[in-house]
Amino acid sequence: MSTQIKTICLINTREESAGCRLRWLTLEEICIYYKYEHLSSKRLELPTILGRIKKEPNTPRALKNIIKALKNAAQLLLNRRINSVVTGKPSSRAILLLLLACKTFRKTVIVDVCDLDWSKKYTLSAIKIADIVTTPTEYLADEIKHIRKKPLVVISDKLDYACLPSHKNVSTNEPIDLLWFGNLEKEGAIRRESFAIFCKIIKNSRAFLIKNNISITIISPRAQDSLEMLLRAIGNTSIHCESLKWSPITMQSALAKKGFALLPYKEPIESCTKSPNRIELALYSGRTVLSNGILPSLDTELQKYITICSDNRIDETALKALKKSKNTLEETRALIENKQTKIKEKWQAVADTISFQRNS
């Protein structure tokens, strides 16, 4: 009996989403570049149809979305070559029901949980039914263990290569820039507590920033909202502030400038389960990272390169760290590059598990 080629189905890939781009999309890269003899990958788009039907009831577009979703779901379930499905946190009941159907059709269900919001009931249900759950930090894994008794696979986020500036283009003769980048939920700083802390630190540091002619750059999918929230928090100021919509090109341009990356986290930071992917990207790009504490998931070897904003304020300590960072850049890059090999090996182990499984 010949060995059947198996296929990993990646559901609703979003390369603009760090949770997808830096994590489970790696399985596709492994299938392509490691050239598995009996394993391939396939992307499948399953439109979130319920929300669209409410907005556009009885319209040709709504009907078209329903047909597309049902067709793709049937293709996934009935294709015997597809022996596994991979997705991030389910955004709808429809995706959750599909995962349950996949279990009925004896397909391995892999759910990647990059962060955890206890109010997201679909995510909690998906964690319980998945065969394999992957997560970026041991601290987040400990949280998930409260609702899942089966073992979890902890795999760190990889370096965001798409956002790295060319080393040849890194600017050295420009004014100092202070950068914040990340996603800001629709609810704003109330939900994104870390951005609220960022605004507080900037407000407390206005005199220092003006004195040293330091400008502020914010990069986010919700760029304008972020800027408005910052300006409301700090009031009238002569500090130059700009906001840019997130894209790899925007990030490359911003990270090519010299200066700081101010990346605070939800307090108490000691219990924060977040991944250090933004810190690692900033350090690798040559930015001096400022924060409100040490993120627990950050590798011990990299923790010494973080400058703490005591009393939520930036002071002369930051400028001293900026001068030192030029001498430590090669060391920090080497540490981060070594980590990438381990990350690939762990995703490859997941691919191996899938490759050896057989459909009945």
N, C-alpha and C positions, 0 to 999 in steps of 0.2 A: 504494500500500500504506500503510495507516494505521499510525502509530507505536503500538506496544504499550506499555502502562503496565508498568513494571518494578517489582519489589518487593524490598526488602532484608529478609532474614529474620534477626532477632536471636535467637540461640539461648541459652536459659537466662539471661534477664536477672535480675539480683539487685540491686535498688535499695539493699539494705543493704550491698552490696559497693562500696567506694570505687572499685575498679578498673573496675567497670561504670558506676556512677552518675556519676563524674567524667570518663569517657572515652567508650567506644563507644556508650553510650546517647544521646550527643549526636546521632548520626545519625538517631535517631527524631525528636528535636526539630527537626532541620533539615527533614526531610520534612514535618512538620506546620506549622511556622511560616514556612518559606520557600516553601511551597506549590509544590513542584516539579510541573510539569505532567505529567511522564512517570515519576515515581518516588514510590513509597509505601513504607511499612515495616510489618512484621508481626512480632509476638513469637511464638516457638514454644518450648514447654516439652518437653524430652526427659528424662524421669526417668532418673537414674542407676540402672539396674535391677539391675546385677550384685550390688552390695553388698546390696540389699534381698532378693534371692533367697537369698543366703547366710544372712541373718538370719531370713527367713520362707519356707523352702522348702515347696513344695506347698500354699500357702495361697491363698485367693481374692484377697487383696490383692496378693500377688506376681504372680499371673496377670494381674490388672487392670493393674498397672504395665507388664508386658511388652507387653500389647495396646496400651496407650496410647502407649508408646515407639515400637512398630512402626508404628502408625497415623500418628503425627506425622512419623516419618521418611519414610514413603511419601508423605505430603502434601507434604513439603518437596521430595523428589526429583522427583515427577511433575508438580508445578505449574510449568508453563512460564513463568508470569509471574515467579516467583521466580528472578532471575538472579544473586543473590549472597547469601552467608551471612556473618554476623559473629558472632564469639564471643570470649570471653576465653580464658585458659589452659585447655585441656581437662582435665577432672578424671577422665576414665575412657577406657578403650580404646574403649568404645562411641561416644563423641563423636568420637574420632580416626578411627574407621572411617567414621563418617558424613561427615566432612570429605573423606575419600578418595573416597567415593561421589559427593559433590557435584562433585568434580573430573571424575569419569567422566561426569556429566550436564552438563558444561560450565558449571558455575556458578562465579562468582568467589568464592574463599575468602579472607576477611579475618580475621586473628587479631591480637588486641590483647594485647600482653605488657607488663603494668604493672610486673612485677619478674621476676627470673629465679632459679630454683633448679635448679642443674645436675642434681639428683637426680630431677627430674620428667621422666621419659622421654617422657610424652605431649606435654608442652609443646615439647620439643626436636624431636620428630617433626612437630608441627603447624607450627612455624616453618619447617621445610624444605619442606613441601608447600604452604604458603599462597601465594596470588598477591600479597597485600599484607600486610605486617606493620607494625603501628603500635606505637609505644613512647613513653614520656613524656620521656625524657632522651637527650641525645647520648651520655652515658656508658654507659647501658644499651645503646644502639644499637651502640656499639663492641664490647661483649661479645657481642652477637648476631651480629655480622659474622664471628665465628670459625666459626659453623656455617651461615651463610647468605650467599651471594655476591650475591644480588639486592638492589636498593636498599631501604632502610627509610624509613618515614614517621615523623618525630619530631613528636609533638604533645603539648604540656604538659597536665597535668591542669588542669581548670578549677576555679574557686573553688567551694567546697561551699556553695552558697546555701541549701540546705535546713537547714544547721546554724547559720546566722548569727542572732544575737539581734537583736531590734528595737533600733535605736539609742536610741529613747526610753526603753527599759527598762534600759539599762546602769546598773548600780549604782555609786555612788561613795562611800557611807558605810559600807561593810562592811569587815571585816578583810581583810587581803591573803590571796589564795588562790593556791596553786601547783598548776597543772593538768598532768596527762599524759593524752593520749588516743591510742588506736590499737588495733590488733588484736594479740592475743597468741596465738600458735599453741599447740596442745595440748601440745607438748613444753616449753612454758614459756620461761624466760629463757635456757636453753641455745640455743634457736633464735632467740629474740627478743633478740639481744645488746644491742640499744639499750635495752631495758627493764632489763636487768641493769646497764647503765651508769647509768640513771636511779636505780636503787636504791642504787648506790654513791655517787652524788652526794648523794642525800638523807642517807645514813649519815654522810658526811663533813661535812655541813652542819647537823647536828642542833642544835648550840648556836646557830647563827645563826637558824635557823627558830624556835626556842623564844623567843629574845630578842626577835624582831620579831613574835611572835604570828602566824606564817604557818601556815595550814592546808594540807592536801594533798588534792586530789581526783583520782581516777583514773576514767577512763571507757573501758570496753572491753566487747566482747561476752563476754569471760571475766572479768567484774568481780571476782568473789570470789577466783578464782585469783590475779589480779594483786595484790589487797590482801594476801593471805596471803604471797605472795612478797616484797612490800615489807616487811611486818612481820617476817618471818624475817630479812631482811637488816639492818634497822636496830635490831632488839631492842626492849626496853622503852623507851617514850618517852611524853612528855606531849603530843606533837604530835598534833593532831586529824587523823585520816586517814579518808577515806571512799571507797568505790568504788561506781560506778553503772553499770548496764548501758547500753551504747551505744544511742542512738536519736536522731533529729534533735531531738526536744523536750528530751532530756537535755542534748544539746550546746548548744542555744540557751540553756538556763538556766545552764549552767556558764560559757559564754563571756560572759554578761551581767555576771559578777562581775569586779571589778578584780583585777589581780595579774599573775602570771607564767604562762607556758607553758614548762615544762622539756621540751625535745624533743631529746634526744641521739640520735646515730646510730652505727651499727656502725663500729668503728675498724679500720684507720685511716680516718678520715672523708674524707680526700683521695681515696680510691678507692671511696667509697660511690656506688652508682648510683641511689639512691632519688630519688623525686620530692619537691619541696618543698611539696606540697599542704597538709600539716598546718601548716607554718610560715606559709604565706600566709593560711590560715584564721585562725590565732591573731593574726597581725599586723593583719589586716583588722578583727577583732573588738575590737581595742584592747589585746590582751595584750602584755606585754613578753616577748619570746622569749629564753630561755636555752638554750645548747647546748654541746656539747663541742668545737665547731669550726664551720667554715663548710662547709655542704653544697655540693659543687661545682655542682649543678644549680640552685642558687638564683641568681636574676638578680643581676647585679653591683650594680644600683641598690638592691637590698634588703639586701645583705649588711651594710651599715653599721648596720642596725637589730637585728642579732643580738649579744647579750651572751655572751661566752665564759666558761664556768666554768673558770678556771685551776686546774690540779691537781685537776680533778673536784670542785670545791667552790664553793658560792655564798657571796658576800661582799657588802660594802657597795657594790661596783660595780653590783650588780643593783638596789639601791634608787635609786641615782643614775639608772640607765637608766629605771626605772619613772617617775620624776618627769619625765624628758625626753620620754617617749613621748606624753604628752598633746599636746605641741607638734608632733609629727611625724605624728600619726595621719592627717590629711588627705592628706599627701604619700604615705604608704605606700598608702592606699586608692586614690589616683589611679593609682599605678604598677601596682597589681594589677588595677584595672579596665581599664586600657589593654591589658593582656595578654589579657584575655578576648576582645577583638575578634579578635586574631590567632589564638587557639585556634579560634574559630568558623569563621574563614576557612579554616583548614587542614582541619577536618572537612568543610567544604563542598566543598573540592577533592576529597576522597575520594568524596563523594557524586556530584560531577560525573563522576568517572572511572567510577563504577558506572552512572550514567545513560546514558553514551555507549556502553557496552558492549552487545553484542547476543548473545542466545543463538542457537546454530545449531539 
